[in-house]
């Protein structure tokens, strides 16, 4: 039986409007586009969405062309998140995931990385993943967490995105009771300033922890390449482009849906909320579009 997917598009806004614009960033071909042109572009992208062909690994949000997997196999369509599995440890630490309480903080970083990667694999079925050509997510893990800690615009943007009714409904689906006020039974916001402050504080600790433990993003990529080469995408790199290294992405698309896939995309992190049940956060793979400028 063929499944028909409803595709709905919401234009979130430009990164500059969210105070996240970067004048030195990748030039966007949509920077002069009108609202109508952005809508048309987003709808076209939505029409071209394809279901994943591989749900044994995730890929990074890096938009460069996939040449092959590092075992020589053909590229796959995969669900996407920053850095592939390189983000597992940082996300778990920032979300105060209860699993982290089972680990010895004095243990070598490699042991903790393997433990959280194995835990996520057990929950979701996703093996470790990465990509060649330099991964900003993996290499920038410390700097990114420092930015979350020091730049209020990042969490403000997260709160704005999660406040979109369709986004909030998606993440709350099946867990509405967890988000109801115990007295009024009214649904509470998915993301609040209180939670933002906790994430901000946690991200600073995460950056210090990773720095002290000697996190090296390329070392993580090399380890995944050795262990699971099929999960590592070989990306096209422009070696003459010393500034952008072949990056030409014009927009950011956040794709929510595909709930019928058994191992929906990922992260099971629990934020410990006082006097409330832990919240289940599912980052999964309708198109949300944010041009870079």
C-alpha positions as CSV (number, residue, x, y, z in Angstrom):
1,X,0.0,0.0,0.0
2,X,1.4,3.4,-1.0
3,X,1.6,6.0,1.7
4,X,0.8,9.6,0.7
5,X,2.5,12.2,2.9
6,X,0.9,15.6,3.6
7,X,3.5,18.3,3.1
8,X,3.0,21.7,4.8
9,X,5.6,24.5,4.6
10,X,6.2,27.2,7.2
11,X,8.7,30.0,6.6
12,X,10.3,30.7,10.0
13,X,12.3,33.7,9.0
14,X,15.8,34.9,8.1
15,X,18.7,34.2,10.4
16,X,19.3,37.9,10.6
17,X,15.8,38.4,12.0
18,X,16.7,35.9,14.7
19,X,20.0,37.8,15.4
20,X,21.9,34.8,14.1
21,X,23.0,36.2,10.8
22,X,26.7,36.1,9.9
23,X,28.0,38.6,7.4
24,X,31.0,36.3,6.9
25,X,28.9,33.2,6.5
26,X,28.0,31.3,3.3
27,X,26.4,33.7,0.9
28,X,22.7,32.7,0.3
29,X,21.2,32.8,-3.1
30,X,18.0,33.7,-1.4
31,X,19.2,36.8,0.4
32,X,17.2,39.2,-1.9
33,X,14.2,36.9,-2.2
34,X,10.7,38.2,-1.4
35,X,8.4,36.4,1.0
36,X,6.5,35.0,-2.0
37,X,9.7,33.7,-3.6
38,X,10.8,32.1,-0.3
39,X,7.4,30.4,0.0
40,X,7.7,29.1,-3.6
41,X,11.2,27.8,-3.0
42,X,10.1,26.0,0.2
43,X,7.1,24.4,-1.4
44,X,9.3,23.1,-4.2
45,X,11.8,21.7,-1.7
46,X,8.9,20.0,0.1
47,X,7.6,18.4,-3.1
48,X,11.1,16.9,-3.6
49,X,11.4,15.4,-0.2
50,X,12.2,11.6,-0.3
51,X,11.9,9.0,2.4
52,X,15.1,7.7,3.9
53,X,16.7,4.7,2.2
54,X,18.8,4.0,5.3
55,X,17.7,4.2,8.9
56,X,20.8,2.5,10.3
57,X,22.8,5.7,10.4
58,X,22.2,9.4,10.5
59,X,24.0,12.1,8.6
60,X,25.2,15.6,9.4
61,X,23.3,18.7,8.2
62,X,26.3,19.5,6.0
63,X,24.7,20.2,2.6
64,X,27.7,19.4,0.3
65,X,27.3,16.7,-2.3
66,X,27.6,13.1,-1.1
67,X,30.1,11.1,-3.2
68,X,30.0,7.7,-1.5
69,X,30.1,6.0,1.9
70,X,33.6,5.3,3.1
71,X,33.2,1.6,2.6
72,X,32.7,2.3,-1.1
73,X,29.0,1.9,-1.1
74,X,26.6,4.3,-2.8
75,X,25.3,7.3,-0.9
76,X,22.0,6.9,1.0
77,X,19.2,9.2,2.0
78,X,19.5,9.6,5.8
79,X,17.9,11.6,8.6
80,X,20.0,14.5,9.5
81,X,21.4,16.2,12.6
82,X,24.5,18.2,13.5
83,X,27.6,16.2,13.2
84,X,25.9,12.8,12.9
85,X,26.5,10.8,16.1
86,X,29.2,13.3,17.1
87,X,26.5,15.3,18.8
88,X,25.4,12.4,21.1
89,X,27.5,13.3,24.1
90,X,27.1,17.0,24.0
91,X,23.3,16.8,23.6
92,X,23.1,14.2,26.5
93,X,25.1,16.5,28.7
94,X,23.1,19.7,27.8
95,X,19.8,17.8,28.4
96,X,20.9,16.5,31.7
97,X,20.1,13.0,30.4
98,X,19.7,10.5,33.2
99,X,21.9,8.0,31.4
100,X,24.9,10.3,32.0
101,X,24.4,9.7,35.8
102,X,25.4,6.0,35.2
103,X,28.8,7.0,33.8
104,X,32.0,7.7,35.7
105,X,32.9,11.4,35.0
106,X,36.5,10.6,35.6
107,X,36.5,7.9,32.9
108,X,38.4,8.6,29.7
109,X,36.5,10.6,27.2
110,X,36.6,7.8,24.6
111,X,34.9,5.5,27.1
112,X,32.1,8.0,27.7
113,X,31.6,8.6,24.0
114,X,31.4,4.9,23.3
115,X,28.9,4.4,26.2
116,X,26.5,7.2,25.0
117,X,26.8,6.1,21.4
118,X,26.0,2.6,22.3
119,X,23.0,3.7,24.4
120,X,21.6,5.8,21.6
121,X,22.1,2.9,19.2
122,X,20.3,0.6,21.5
123,X,17.3,3.0,21.8
124,X,17.1,4.0,18.1
125,X,19.0,1.5,16.0
126,X,21.3,4.2,14.6
127,X,25.0,3.2,14.3
128,X,27.8,5.8,14.7
129,X,28.0,8.2,11.8
130,X,30.2,11.1,10.5
131,X,31.5,12.6,7.3
132,X,34.8,13.6,5.6
133,X,35.7,17.1,4.4
134,X,35.8,18.7,7.8
135,X,32.7,18.6,10.1
136,X,31.8,21.8,11.7
137,X,29.6,20.1,14.2
138,X,32.3,17.7,15.4
139,X,35.2,20.2,15.2
140,X,33.1,23.0,16.7
141,X,31.6,21.0,19.6
142,X,33.4,23.0,22.3
143,X,33.0,26.4,20.5
144,X,29.3,25.7,19.8
145,X,28.5,25.0,23.4
146,X,30.5,28.1,24.5
147,X,28.3,30.1,22.0
148,X,25.1,28.6,23.4
149,X,26.3,29.6,26.9
150,X,27.3,33.2,25.9
151,X,24.9,34.3,23.1
152,X,21.3,34.6,24.2
153,X,20.1,34.8,20.6
154,X,20.7,31.1,20.1
155,X,18.3,29.9,22.8
156,X,15.9,32.7,21.9
157,X,15.8,31.3,18.4
158,X,15.2,27.8,19.7
159,X,12.4,29.1,21.8
160,X,10.8,30.9,18.9
161,X,11.0,27.8,16.7
162,X,9.6,25.5,19.3
163,X,6.7,28.0,20.0
164,X,5.4,27.5,16.4
165,X,2.0,25.7,17.1
166,X,2.7,23.0,14.5
167,X,6.2,22.3,15.9
168,X,4.9,22.2,19.5
169,X,2.1,19.9,18.5
170,X,4.5,17.5,16.8
171,X,6.9,17.2,19.7
172,X,4.1,16.9,22.3
173,X,2.1,14.3,20.3
174,X,1.4,11.3,22.6
175,X,3.0,13.1,25.6
176,X,0.5,15.9,26.2
177,X,-0.1,14.9,29.8
178,X,3.6,15.5,30.5
179,X,3.2,19.1,29.5
180,X,0.0,19.9,31.4
181,X,-0.1,22.0,34.4
182,X,-0.9,19.7,37.3
183,X,-3.6,22.0,38.7
184,X,-5.1,23.7,35.6
185,X,-4.4,20.8,33.2
186,X,-3.6,23.4,30.5
187,X,-0.8,22.7,28.1
188,X,2.4,24.5,29.0
189,X,4.9,25.8,26.5
190,X,7.3,23.2,25.1
191,X,10.3,25.4,25.9
192,X,10.4,28.1,28.5
193,X,12.9,30.7,29.7
194,X,13.5,28.6,32.8
195,X,14.5,25.6,30.6
196,X,16.6,27.9,28.4
197,X,18.6,29.1,31.4
198,X,19.2,25.5,32.4
199,X,20.4,24.6,28.9
200,X,22.6,27.8,28.8
201,X,24.2,26.9,32.1
202,X,24.6,23.2,31.1
203,X,26.2,24.1,27.8
204,X,28.9,26.1,29.5
205,X,29.7,23.1,31.7
206,X,29.6,20.8,28.6
207,X,32.2,23.0,26.9
208,X,34.5,23.0,29.9
209,X,34.1,19.2,30.3
210,X,34.9,18.5,26.7
211,X,37.8,20.9,26.7
212,X,39.3,19.4,29.8
213,X,38.9,15.9,28.4
214,X,40.6,16.9,25.2
215,X,37.8,16.6,22.7
216,X,39.1,16.6,19.1
217,X,36.4,16.4,16.4
218,X,38.5,14.9,13.7
219,X,39.6,12.2,16.1
220,X,36.0,11.3,16.6
221,X,35.4,11.2,12.8
222,X,38.5,9.0,12.3
223,X,37.3,6.6,15.0
224,X,33.9,6.2,13.3
225,X,35.5,5.8,9.9
226,X,37.6,2.9,11.3
227,X,34.7,1.3,13.2
228,X,31.7,1.9,10.8
229,X,32.9,3.2,7.4
230,X,29.4,2.7,5.9
231,X,28.1,5.3,8.3
232,X,30.7,7.9,7.1
233,X,29.8,10.0,4.1
234,X,32.5,11.2,1.8
235,X,31.6,14.7,0.8
236,X,32.7,16.8,-2.2
237,X,35.2,19.5,-1.1
238,X,36.4,22.4,-3.2
239,X,40.1,22.6,-2.2
240,X,40.5,25.9,-4.0
241,X,37.8,27.5,-1.9
242,X,39.8,28.2,1.3
243,X,36.9,30.1,3.0
244,X,33.8,27.9,2.5
245,X,35.4,24.6,1.3
246,X,32.7,24.0,-1.2
247,X,29.7,25.0,1.0
248,X,26.9,26.6,-1.1
249,X,23.9,26.0,1.1
250,X,21.3,28.7,0.7
251,X,18.8,27.8,3.4
252,X,18.2,25.7,6.4
253,X,15.4,23.2,6.3
254,X,14.0,21.5,9.4
255,X,11.9,18.5,8.4
256,X,9.4,17.1,10.9
257,X,7.4,14.0,10.3
258,X,7.6,10.4,9.1
259,X,6.2,9.1,12.4
260,X,5.5,5.8,10.7
261,X,9.2,4.9,10.6
262,X,9.8,2.7,13.7
263,X,13.2,4.2,14.6
264,X,12.2,7.9,14.2
265,X,15.1,10.3,14.6
266,X,16.6,10.4,17.8
267,X,17.5,11.9,20.6
268,X,16.0,10.6,23.7
269,X,17.3,13.1,26.3
270,X,15.5,13.8,29.6
271,X,15.5,17.2,31.2
272,X,14.9,16.8,34.9
273,X,12.0,19.1,35.6
274,X,11.2,19.6,39.3
275,X,7.8,18.2,40.3
276,X,7.0,17.2,36.8
277,X,7.6,14.1,34.7
278,X,10.7,13.9,32.6
279,X,10.2,15.2,29.1
280,X,10.9,13.1,26.1
281,X,12.6,15.0,23.3
282,X,12.4,13.4,19.8
283,X,14.3,15.1,17.1
284,X,12.8,13.6,13.9
285,X,12.7,14.0,10.5
286,X,6.5,19.5,6.1
287,X,9.7,21.8,5.8
288,X,10.7,24.7,7.9
289,X,13.0,27.1,6.0
290,X,15.4,29.7,7.2
291,X,17.5,31.5,4.6
292,X,20.9,32.4,6.0
293,X,20.7,36.2,5.5
